[in-house]
Amino acid sequence: MMIVRKLRLQRGWSQEHLSQLSGLSVRTIQRIERGQNAGLESLKSLAAVFDIPVTELQGEPAMNDKAQITPDEMKVIEQVREIKGFYSHLVTYVLVIAMLFVINYMTDPSYIWAWWPAMGWGIGIVSHGLSAFEVFNFFGAEWEKRQIEKRLGRKL
């Protein structure tokens, strides 16, 4: 039920926050958002949280205008996923590089070799950040569209 996801995102809530408000498990909310059928009690809980009638949640997504995600919304959702991926990558980088520096200092503090992986991986982090935040978007949606049209032999 894409409507649950859309309503949740419109309010800026995480699945965890919706779980706390509705009394449903995060796993149940994930299943419902992926389109699996929800029980009446779950629908009642969600309807109460969103302050809408249960019938709005029971309608078919294709028939319900509120359930449709617009192309702009899809673009924003994809952009947020990219930024989330960058932050996940950054946290992993910080933890692993910190661990490498600790190992370096514990084994041979006379030569600090941990700078090499920090710099190499750091270049990847910077590149990922520039892409995620669309600072330089050399291979973005427009590039993809041009490449697809070119390979299909169509003129733009």
Secondary structure, DSSP 8 states (H G I E B T S, - for coil): -HHHHHHHHHTT--HHHHHHHH---HHHHHHHHTT----HHHHHHHHHHHTS-HHHHHS-TTT-GGG---HHHHHHHHHHHHHHHHHHHHHHHHHHHHHHHHHHHHH-TTS-TTHHHHHHHHHHHHHHHHHHTTSS-TTSHHHHHHHHHHHTT---
